[in-house]
Amino acid sequence: MSTNGIGPRFEPTGAGLGATLESYAPDGRRVWQVEGLLFVDGAWMDPSRPDSVFTGNKRFELDLSKPPGQQWTYAGFLTNRFRYPDDPVFTTDQWPGLPIARKLKGRTFLFLTDMYADHLKIYRFDGGRDGETATPSGFIAGRERAVLKVPNAPKGGDWIWRDANGNGQFDADEFTPNTTGTHLAGGWGWWVDTSGDIWRARDSKGINRFRFGGLDAKGNPVYSYADMTSYAVPPPFTEVKRAIYDPQTDSMYVTGYTADAPFDRGFWKEVGRVLVRYDKWSSRNPVARYTLPLPWDTKAKPLSTLIGLTVEGKYVFAVEPVGTVHVYDRDTGTPVGTMQPGPEVGRASGWVDVPNGISAYRRNDGEYLVFVEEDARGKVLMYRWKPSANT
């Protein structure tokens, strides 16, 4: 028996939602089960539950006492096409999206970017009513073409939707078109910081910040064009590809291209060739703490560039398309080392094919869990690393 978790196959949903294959004996006893659940998918630790992990539309639980390959259990399917048929996973993407999970005002929210970083989907959880289901809660649209099938959406893209009446449907009176006069679609970098602010790196057009406006009466996070801040491209950059902000230290980690390390249009998903950490970002005069050249050899086989970036604990983690993870000290930019796939997966990884295919989580004992998207073999790899006292 085989099932994909959603019933009959719909035109916009394919392999991205995964499948299970099971064998049963004549008496109904299950003999074995094989799960192929992830494709174009990332993972992010659940901020509200220990050893719980979100992917695009699934939840897993970890038992790190078990040997590699046996440490995860499939715990929940987040999509309910019967209760929430307007869920944008059915109308905007073939794949659920890459997750960022945040706990805001005591509640858990899931933010999902699509494969091309065009838009941002927001989900809330109401376990008492919906169990594992992630309820459509908000949406920041990009280009028109990607959102043409969203019910009742205004023409032209570039709008914000919020589930004002709490029914999880895209009702016509719940959309706010962008009337700022500046077209905001485009750009490769989405980031949601721990305070709930949403950041978008927009290539040569700078960085936009949507400030978290609290929760509305239905428990949706509030974002608006009226409460948005725009930042110019900071020197020395000519193109900004990622912008990761840490509100605890008021530091911004920006990657992209400069006049001396220019943009190559043949490699349009990459984070860029330079990383700069800026301190005092919220002041009028941010200070560049360090400038770090990043791996960039487009003639190498395999290709050596960086396609994903995250910041957690004391480190910056960045990943190459073929899966090698680079680790840097976040305070100095000093390279610490690399992580590569081990014998558990045949020492093979790749292709990382999305703009935010890496995340990291520091456990209470100082160990780091690093999750990396792995398109070529339909999985997410998890690395475990506990730095030594002098690292």
N, C-alpha and C positions, 0 to 999 in steps of 0.2 A: 504494500500500500504506500502511496506517496501523497503528500499534502503540502500546500504552500502556505497554509495558515490564514488564507483569505477567501477560499472558495474558488469559483470560476475565475479564470484569468481575465483581467480587464486590460484594455488597450494601453493605458499609461503605466500599468504595474507589471513588472516582469521578474527577472531573476533577483532583483534587488531586495525583495522581501524574503528570500530564502526558501528552503524546502526541507522536509524530512522524508526519509525512506525507511520503512519498517517491514519486518517479516513476522508473520504470525503462524503458530501451529494450528492444526485443525480444531483443537479445543479452545481456541481463542487466546492462548497464552502468547505474549510477545516474545519472540526469539532474539531479535536484535533490532537496533535502531541506529541509523546514521543521520547526522544533522549537518546540513550545509546552509547556514543561516545568514551569512554576511557577505556582501559584495558592495564595493564603493561605500564603505562604512567605516566609521571610527568608533572610539570608545571613550567614555568619560566617567570618572567615579561619581557616584551618587552622593551629594553633600549631606543628605539627611539620614542615610543608613550605612552602617559599616559593611564593608565587603560587598557592596552592591554597585553594579556597573551598568550604565546606559549605553546603548548604541543608537542608531537612527530610529528604529521603532521596536526595540527589544530591550529587556532587562536581564542581566545575568547576575548570579551570585558566585562569589569566590570562596574557596577553602584552600588557603595557601599552605596548609599542612600536608596536602596531597602532592604527589609527584607531578612534574610538568605534563601537560596534556590532559590531566584529570582535575584541574583546579577550578574549573568553571562548570556551572549548571545553568541551563536555560530556565529562567524564572517567570518571564512575562512577555506577552505580545502587546505592544502599546497602541496598535491601530484597531479601531472598531468601525468597519464600513457600514454597519447597520445603524448604529447610534449616531455616528458623525459622518455621513456620506460626503459632506463638503470638505473633509480633511484634505488639505492641499497635497498630501502624498499621492492622492488619486488624480490631481489636476495639474500639478506643476512639474513633477519629476518622476522619472522611472525608479529612482532610489530615494529612500527616506531622507537622507541628509547626514551631515557630520555634526555630532552633538557637542554642545557646551551646556553643562548643568550648573545652576546656581540656586542657592537658598536665599530668598529675599523676603523680608518681613516674616520669617518663620515658615515660609512655604517653598516648595521645590518647583523650579521651572526648567524646561528643556528648550534650548535655542538650537535650531538646526540650519546650517548653511547648505546650499546645494552644491553640486559638483563643480559648477562654474562661478560660485560666489555671487550669483546675481541677486538673490533675495535672502531674507531671514524669516524662518518660521518659528513661532513661539507657542509652547504648550504648557498648560497647567495640569495639576493632578488633584483629583478629588476621590481619594481612595474609598471613602465611605459610600460613595454613590457609584463610582465607575471602576473600582478595583485597580488593575494595572493600566487601564486605558489613559493615554495622554490626550487631553481635551484641547482642540484648537482654541488658542487664546489670543494670538496676535500675529501680524504679518507685516513686514516691511518689504514692499515690492521694488524691483529694479526695472529692467527693460520690459516693454509691452509684450513682446513675443512670448516670454517665459510665463506670463500670467494670463494669457488670453482665455484659458479655460476656467479661471477662478470665477465662481458664480457671482453675478451682479457687480463685478469689478469695473471701476471707471476706465475709460479708454486712455491709452497712453502709458500705462504703468506708472511708476513713481508715486505710490500712495501708501498709506498706513491703514491697516484694518485692525480693529479691536472688538472682541466679542462682548459688546456692551450689555446685551440681554442674557448672556450666559448660556445660550442654547447650542453653542459650537457650530453655528451655521453662518455663512457669509451673507448677512442681510444687507440690503441696499443702503440703509441709512447708517451703516457702521464704518464706512470708508471715509478717509480724509485725504483728498488729493494734495499733492505738493504744490502750494501756491507761492513759494518763496521767490520765484522768478529764476532760480538756479536749478537746472536739471541735475538730480543727484544720482541717477542710475550710472552704473559702471564702477569698476574698481575690484580688486582681488582680496582685500583684507577685511574680514569681520572678526571682532573680538568683543566679548561681554566680560566686563571686569567684575570683581567680587562685590562691588557696590551696586551692580545692576546696570551701569551705564554701557551703552552700545557704541562701539567705535568702528568706523569704516575707513580704510585706506583707499584713496581714490586716484591712484597713479599720479599724473601731473597736476591734479586738481586739489591736492591736499588731503586733509583728514577731517571727517565729520564725527561729532559726538552727540548721540541722542541720550539725554539725561534721564535716568530712572525717576519717574514721577510718582512713585508709590503704587498702591494697588487700588483699583476701582471697587465698586460695590459687589461685583461678581468675582473678585479675586484675580483680575487680569493686571499684569504690569502695564503702566501707562507710559507711552512715548509719544512725542508730538514734534512737528516741525517747528512749533513756536518755542520749544525748549531744546533747541539744537545749537551747538557751537561749531563753527568752522575754523580750521587752522590751516594756514598756508603750508606749502611744502617746506619743511625745515632744512636749512643748510646742513650739509653740503649736497643734499639730494636734488635730483631732477625728476625722479619718479619714486613714489612711495608705494610699496607693495604690501607691507604688513605694519600694523601699529598695535602694540600690546602694552596696555597701561596697567600699572600697579598703584591703586589708590593709597595703599598703606605707606608707600615711600614717595608718592608723587613722582614716580619715574615712568618714562615712556621708552619702549624699545622699538625702534623704527628700522625697517630694512627696505632696501630698494637699490636704486642706481644713481650714480653721480656722473659728472662730466668726465672724470678720469676712469670710471668703470661703467660704461654706458649700457643702456637697455638693448637687448638682442631680441627682436620680434619673433625669432624662431623658438624662443623659450619663454613663453608668455605666462606660464603658471608659477614660475619660480619666485622665491622670496626676494631675490636680488643678489647683488654682489658685495653689499656693505651693510653692517649692523652698527647703529649708533644708540647708545643709552644716553637719554637726556634726564637730568635731575631738575627739580623745581619746575616741572612741566606746566603747572597751573599758574606760574608767575608770568609776567610779561617777557622775561628773559630766561628761558630754559638754558641750562648749562650742559654741554656735552661732556659726559664723564669719560667715555672712551669711544674710539672708532675701530671697528674690527672688520678686516677683509674676510669674506666668506669663501668657501670652496667654490671654484668656478673653472671647470675645464670641459668645454663642450665637445672637444675632440677625443676625450678619453672614452675607452670602452671597458666597462660601462660608463655612461655619462656621469660626470661628477659636478652636480650643482645641488642646491638646497631647495626643497619644494614645500616644506612645512616647518613651523616654528612655534614653540610655546615656552612659557616661563613658569617655574614652580620651585618653591623653596629657595635654595641657594644657587640654582642653576638655570641656564638657558639650554633647551634641548631643540635640536634641529635635525631634519631627516633628509637624506638624498632620495631621489626617485627609486633607486635600487634598494633602499631600506637601511643603509648605514646611518646610525644616529650619532651626531656630534654633540658633545657636552661641553659647555663653557661655564666658567665662574660668572655669575650674574653681576657681581660687584666690580670685577676687574676686566672681564672679557677674556681671561686666560683660558686657552683650551685645556680641558681636563682629560679627555679621552674619547673613545668611540665605543658604540655597541653594535654588534652584528649578529645575525641569526646563528643559532647554534645547531648542534646535531639533532635536537628534538624536531626540527623542521627541515632537515637536510641541508642546513647551512645556506638556505635560499630565502630571499625576500625580494619583493617588487612585483608589481609596479605601484608605487605611491603616486596617485593620479589626481589628487584634490589639493586645494590650497591650504587646508588645515588638517592634514592626515596624521597628526601626532598630538598626544596629550600626555601629561605627567601628573602624578599625585604623590605627595610626601606623606607617608604613614607616621603614626605617632612615635614609632621606634626609630625613625630616621631613614627607613628604607624607602626607595622610590619605585613606583610602578610606572612604566612607560608603555603607552599603547600606540601602535603604529598600524595604519591602514595597509592592507596587503591585497591588492587587486588581482595579481596574477594567479593566486591560489585561493581566492575567496575566503579571507579570514582577517582577523586582527591579531597581530602579534603582541604579546605582553613580555616586557623585559623587567627583571627584578634586579635592583642595584642598591646596595647599602654602602655608602662612601665610608672610607676609613676616617679615623679621627683627624688626620692631617690633610684630608682632601678638601 
